[in-house]
Amino acid sequence: METKEKFLSFNLGATDTAVISLQNITEVLQVSLPEICGVPQMPSSVLGIYNWRGEMLWLVDLDAMLGYPPISQGTNLLSKMMAIVLENKGKYLGLLVRQLIDIEWLDTNQMKAATPELFYPKISPFLQGYFINDSEDMIFNLDAITIIQAPIWGTHN
């Protein structure tokens, strides 16, 4: 049985790599900070709202949300950041990431279970598991649906 799926890989923090299944990704786009409309009283990982295809798209600093240093701190106003637009049941959410790496075929049978002691507490709830690549590095498999449904969005999404 074919158990390979396509994933988008990208950097998390300075050294980690994560993937999200392409099934939940609608689009990837470039945004810069001035294009994001800040919203008061939101968690610091929520950068604000972006006008996407005439819709309001919430943008989240994925690194900050998962307990890494925020991406938005290190960027100047003009630099472009990559946003991955996730979709689940008509709800959209934009994840800002440091850098996209590639589209990869990964065998979901080879995914290992994410045990809490291996990962930061902030990242554990959003992990489906992890892969080990050819160079023995761990690749985090993030669960797009859990991220979209995260309680921090509450009524805002």
C-alpha positions as CSV (number, residue, x, y, z in Angstrom):
1,M,0.0,0.0,0.0
2,E,1.3,3.5,-0.9
3,T,1.9,5.4,2.2
4,K,3.9,8.3,0.8
5,E,2.6,11.8,1.2
6,K,3.8,15.1,0.0
7,F,4.9,17.5,2.6
8,L,6.2,21.1,2.6
9,S,9.4,21.4,4.6
10,F,10.6,24.6,6.2
11,N,12.9,25.9,9.0
12,L,11.8,26.1,12.6
13,G,14.1,28.2,14.8
14,A,17.7,28.4,13.7
15,T,18.4,24.6,13.4
16,D,15.2,22.6,13.2
17,T,13.2,21.4,10.3
18,A,9.5,20.8,10.2
19,V,7.0,19.6,7.6
20,I,3.2,20.1,7.1
21,S,1.2,17.8,4.8
22,L,0.3,19.5,1.5
23,Q,-3.2,18.3,1.9
24,N,-3.9,21.2,4.3
25,I,-1.9,23.9,2.5
26,T,-3.8,26.2,0.2
27,E,-1.1,28.6,-0.8
28,V,2.3,29.9,0.0
29,L,2.9,33.6,-0.2
30,Q,5.4,36.3,0.6
31,V,4.4,39.0,3.1
32,S,6.3,41.9,4.7
33,L,5.6,43.4,8.1
34,P,4.0,46.7,6.8
35,E,1.4,44.7,5.0
36,I,0.2,43.1,8.2
37,C,-2.4,45.0,10.3
38,G,-1.6,44.5,13.9
39,V,-4.4,43.6,16.3
40,P,-4.2,44.7,20.0
41,Q,-4.8,42.3,22.9
42,M,-3.7,39.2,21.0
43,P,-0.9,36.7,22.0
44,S,2.5,37.9,20.9
45,S,2.8,35.1,18.4
46,V,-0.2,36.5,16.5
47,L,1.1,39.2,14.2
48,G,-2.2,40.4,12.9
49,I,-4.4,40.4,9.8
50,Y,-3.4,40.3,6.2
51,N,-5.6,41.0,3.2
52,W,-5.5,37.8,1.3
53,R,-7.7,37.5,-1.9
54,G,-10.0,40.1,-0.3
55,E,-10.4,38.0,2.9
56,M,-9.0,38.7,6.3
57,L,-6.2,36.2,7.0
58,W,-4.8,35.9,10.5
59,L,-1.0,35.6,10.5
60,V,0.9,33.8,13.2
61,D,4.6,33.7,13.9
62,L,4.9,29.9,14.0
63,D,8.3,30.0,15.7
64,A,6.9,32.2,18.5
65,M,3.8,30.0,18.8
66,L,6.0,26.9,19.2
67,G,8.4,28.4,21.8
68,Y,11.2,29.5,19.5
69,P,12.5,33.1,19.3
70,P,10.0,35.1,17.2
71,I,10.8,35.5,13.5
72,S,9.4,38.9,13.5
73,Q,12.0,40.2,15.9
74,G,14.9,39.5,13.6
75,T,13.3,40.9,10.4
76,N,13.5,44.4,9.2
77,L,10.4,46.1,7.9
78,L,11.3,45.5,4.3
79,S,12.2,41.9,4.4
80,K,9.8,39.4,3.0
81,M,8.6,36.5,5.1
82,M,7.0,33.3,3.8
83,A,3.5,32.6,4.9
84,I,2.0,29.1,4.6
85,V,-1.8,29.3,4.3
86,L,-3.5,26.4,6.0
87,E,-7.1,25.4,5.4
88,N,-9.5,23.2,7.3
89,K,-13.3,23.1,6.7
90,G,-13.3,26.6,5.3
91,K,-11.1,28.1,8.1
92,Y,-7.8,29.6,7.0
93,L,-4.7,30.6,9.0
94,G,-1.4,31.9,7.8
95,L,1.8,30.6,9.4
96,L,4.9,32.8,9.0
97,V,8.0,30.7,8.7
98,R,11.7,31.6,8.4
99,Q,12.4,29.8,5.2
100,L,10.8,27.2,3.0
101,I,13.0,24.3,2.0
102,D,11.3,22.0,-0.4
103,I,8.4,19.7,-1.2
104,E,9.2,16.2,0.0
105,W,7.6,12.8,-0.3
106,L,7.7,11.1,3.1
107,D,6.5,7.7,4.0
108,T,4.0,8.1,6.8
109,N,4.7,4.5,7.9
110,Q,8.2,5.7,8.9
111,M,6.8,8.5,11.1
112,K,7.7,8.0,14.8
113,A,5.5,8.9,17.7
114,A,6.3,12.2,19.4
115,T,6.9,11.6,23.0
116,P,6.6,14.7,25.3
117,E,10.1,14.3,26.7
118,L,11.7,14.7,23.3
119,F,10.1,18.1,22.6
120,Y,9.4,21.5,24.0
121,P,6.1,21.6,25.9
122,K,4.9,24.3,23.6
123,I,5.4,22.2,20.4
124,S,4.1,18.8,21.6
125,P,0.4,19.5,21.2
126,F,0.9,20.3,17.5
127,L,3.0,17.4,16.5
128,Q,1.7,14.4,14.6
129,G,5.1,12.7,15.0
130,Y,8.5,13.0,13.5
131,F,10.7,11.6,10.8
132,I,14.4,10.9,10.8
133,N,16.0,11.9,7.5
134,D,19.1,10.5,5.7
135,S,21.4,12.7,7.7
136,E,19.9,11.4,11.0
137,D,18.2,14.7,11.7
138,M,14.7,14.9,13.2
139,I,12.0,16.4,11.1
140,F,8.9,17.5,13.0
141,N,5.6,16.7,11.4
142,L,3.2,19.5,12.4
143,D,-0.5,18.9,12.5
144,A,-2.2,21.7,10.5
145,I,-5.6,21.0,11.8
146,T,-4.5,21.2,15.5
147,I,-2.8,24.5,14.7
148,I,-5.9,25.9,13.1
149,Q,-8.0,24.8,16.0
150,A,-5.6,26.0,18.7
151,P,-7.4,27.6,21.6
152,I,-5.4,30.8,21.3
153,W,-7.5,31.8,18.3
154,G,-10.6,31.3,20.4
155,T,-13.3,33.5,18.9
156,H,-11.0,35.4,16.6
157,N,-10.9,33.0,13.7
